[in-house]
């Protein structure tokens, strides 16, 4: 990744049994990039297919090329699909002031970046959006396997849960997963791995 690590300045050594330490880590990760994300203005840079659109050197955000390379190498995502996912992640991370690494981690845990994934409960796509639970967000949507649509809806849901929980990422992820045991811990561990990968791309 170009620029600083998405986790720079976040204390990663904490007591695994300490709920306070885990919540602090979660909160720091989610909000550490919010200001940089807006300053980068990812949407405008992604709109122009120039060399500048490939990186945000001072923002601490992963570059488009770093995300696509990581998706292709680690998750065997096809080149065009990896580009669509990376663009959607950077756009929605900027729009909702959420770390792109958090969104990538949620997708990794939820679907392993399979945009056609469908759970037993009927959750669909990259972020495993459950249509029955969010009919107002799904209304008018024709294809939840489309990365742009799925990531937009999934990020909207996660942002709402964060706001409703007062920024408590542990609570927001618990709700996002439908109460999945150990889900928040899996997501934060995946964030650490993905961040390390992106820094070495």
C-alpha positions in Angstrom: 0.0 0.0 0.0 1.2 3.5 -0.7 1.3 5.8 2.3 0.9 4.8 5.9 -0.7 1.7 7.3 -4.4 1.9 7.9 -3.7 0.6 11.4 -0.8 3.0 12.2 -1.2 4.5 15.7 -3.7 1.8 16.7 -2.6 -0.2 19.8 -2.8 -3.8 18.8 -1.4 -5.4 22.0 -4.2 -5.9 24.4 -5.5 -8.5 26.8 -7.5 -10.9 24.5 -10.0 -11.4 27.4 -10.5 -7.6 27.9 -13.7 -6.5 26.3 -12.6 -2.9 26.9 -9.3 -3.4 25.0 -11.1 -5.0 22.1 -13.7 -2.2 21.9 -11.0 0.4 22.0 -9.2 -1.3 19.2 -12.4 -1.6 17.1 -13.2 2.1 17.6 -9.8 3.3 16.8 -9.7 1.2 13.6 -13.1 2.5 12.4 -12.6 6.1 13.0 -8.8 6.4 12.4 -9.2 7.0 8.7 -12.4 9.1 8.6 -10.7 12.4 8.3 -8.1 11.2 5.8 -10.8 9.5 3.8 -12.7 12.7 3.2 -9.6 14.6 2.5 -8.6 12.1 -0.2 -11.9 12.6 -2.1 -11.8 9.1 -3.4 -14.9 9.5 -5.5 -13.5 12.2 -7.7 -10.1 10.5 -8.1 -11.7 7.2 -9.1 -13.9 9.0 -11.7 -10.8 10.0 -13.7 -8.8 7.1 -15.2 -5.4 8.7 -14.6 -2.3 7.7 -12.8 -3.4 9.8 -9.9 -6.5 7.7 -9.5 -4.4 4.7 -8.6 -3.1 6.0 -5.3 -3.7 8.4 -2.5 -0.1 8.7 -1.2 -0.8 11.0 1.8 -4.1 9.6 3.0 -3.1 6.3 4.6 -5.8 4.6 2.5 -5.0 1.5 0.4 -4.6 2.3 -3.3 -7.0 0.9 -5.9 -4.2 -1.2 -7.4 -3.2 -2.6 -4.0 -6.7 -3.8 -3.3 -7.1 -5.4 -6.7 -3.7 -7.1 -6.5 -4.5 -8.5 -3.0 -8.0 -9.8 -4.2 -6.5 -11.5 -7.2 -3.5 -13.1 -5.3 -5.2 -14.1 -2.1 -8.8 -14.7 -3.0 -8.5 -15.7 -6.7 -10.9 -12.9 -7.8 -10.9 -12.3 -11.5 -9.2 -9.0 -12.7 -12.4 -7.2 -13.7 -14.3 -8.4 -10.6 -11.4 -7.3 -8.3 -11.5 -3.8 -9.9 -15.2 -3.5 -9.4 -14.9 -4.6 -5.7 -12.0 -2.3 -5.0 -13.8 0.7 -6.6 -17.0 0.0 -4.6 -15.0 -0.3 -1.4 -13.2 2.9 -1.8 -16.3 4.9 -2.8 -18.5 3.6 0.0 -15.7 3.9 2.6 -15.4 7.5 1.7 -19.1 8.2 1.5 -19.8 6.6 5.0 -16.5 7.5 6.7 -15.6 3.9 7.4 -12.2 2.3 7.0 -11.9 0.5 3.6 -10.0 -2.2 5.4 -13.0 -2.8 7.7 -15.2 -3.3 4.7 -12.8 -5.7 3.1 -12.6 -7.6 6.3 -16.4 -7.9 6.6 -16.5 -9.1 3.0 -13.7 -11.6 3.6 -15.5 -13.1 6.6 -19.0 -13.0 5.1 -18.4 -14.2 1.5 -14.7 -14.7 0.8 -15.3 -12.1 -1.9 -17.7 -14.3 -3.8 -20.3 -11.9 -5.2 -22.7 -14.7 -5.9 -22.6 -16.1 -2.4 -26.0 -16.9 -0.8 -26.4 -18.0 2.8 -28.9 -20.5 4.2 -30.8 -17.6 5.6 -30.9 -15.9 2.1 -28.3 -13.3 2.7 -26.7 -12.3 -0.6 -23.5 -11.1 -2.2 -20.2 -9.8 -1.0 -21.5 -8.3 2.3 -24.2 -10.9 2.7 -27.1 -8.5 2.7 -30.3 -10.1 4.0 -33.3 -8.7 1.9 -35.9 -9.7 4.4 -34.2 -7.7 7.1 -33.8 -4.5 5.0 -36.7 -4.3 2.6 -36.5 -0.4 2.4 -32.9 -0.6 1.3 -33.5 -3.4 -1.2 -36.6 -1.8 -2.8 -35.9 -1.2 -6.5 -32.7 -3.2 -6.4 -32.5 -5.8 -9.1 -29.1 -7.5 -8.6 -27.5 -7.9 -5.1 -24.6 -9.7 -6.7 -23.5 -6.4 -8.3 -20.5 -5.2 -6.2 -21.4 -1.6 -6.4 -25.0 -2.2 -5.2 -24.1 -4.8 -2.6 -21.3 -2.8 -1.0 -23.4 0.4 -1.0 -26.2 -1.4 0.8 -24.0 -3.4 3.2 -22.0 -0.3 4.1 -25.2 1.7 4.7 -26.4 -1.0 7.1 -23.1 -1.1 9.0 -22.9 2.7 9.2 -26.4 2.8 10.7 -25.5 0.1 13.3 -22.4 2.1 14.2 -24.4 5.3 14.6 -27.1 3.5 16.7 -24.5 1.9 19.0 -22.7 5.2 19.6 -19.6 4.1 17.6 -19.3 0.8 19.4 -17.9 -1.4 16.6 -18.2 -4.6 18.7 -22.0 -4.0 19.1 -22.4 -2.9 15.5 -20.6 -6.0 14.1 -22.6 -8.3 16.5 -25.8 -6.8 15.1 -24.5 -7.0 11.5 -23.8 -10.7 11.9 -27.2 -11.4 13.4 -25.6 -12.3 16.8 -22.8 -14.5 15.5 -20.5 -15.6 18.3 -16.9 -14.5 17.8 -17.8 -12.6 14.6 -16.4 -9.2 15.7 -13.1 -10.9 16.8 -12.8 -12.7 13.4 -13.4 -9.4 11.6 -10.7 -7.5 13.5 -8.2 -10.3 13.0 -9.0 -10.3 9.3 -8.5 -6.5 9.2 -5.0 -6.9 10.7 -4.1 -9.6 8.1 -5.5 -7.6 5.2 -3.8 -4.4 6.3 -0.5 -6.2 6.5 -1.0 -7.7 3.0 -2.0 -4.3 1.6 1.1 -2.7 3.0 3.3 -5.2 1.2 1.5 -5.1 -2.2 
